[in-house]
């Protein structure tokens, strides 16, 4: 799934943006600080960043500078700053678009789609993931093994999809927590272990000898390659 990182310190606004983007079938990760948002970008490699300029921890322009030193991830800046100089600085840093507050969430979604199309980052969302003997229906949120339908919680489903979309890739607990919850709190990284345990109990023949979800000791988890 195409992933959008929203770095916005207005919590209610971030929730609204998350809701609209998820309805448009994007996976959304949120951060309320510039420094944490930059760390989330480094950890999750999102397809696009929605970046507020007035942020605690690190100014949005500095976040953009750091991203641009390393990658060409599309950036849309969100700001209440109206001075033309701020807009020019943002665009000179490599921002792909600039939206002034207040704005319509629908407009933001439309701009996200347009920037992804221009950048070539938009990925077609597959209807099904088939891997080993599991079938994951993304639209219906259904997992099947053979003729058996497996009921998962939304969190379990999100984790399974993320892992199954990148078989062999190792995800840290922090990365999986961000995928599951949209934000990460390091003190709760171990809650992922509980989710994986429950997920294994539902999809594995023998949860103690998993054939799908492998533990990478000291790091996290991965979905076994076929």
Helices and strands as residue ranges (DSSP letters): E 3-7, H 11-23, E 27-31, H 34-44, E 48-52, H 60-70, E 74-79, H 84-92, E 97-100, H 105-119, E 128-131, E 134-137, E 142-145, E 148-150, H 154-165, E 171-172, H 173-181, G 186-188, H 191-203, G 207-209, E 213-216, E 220-223
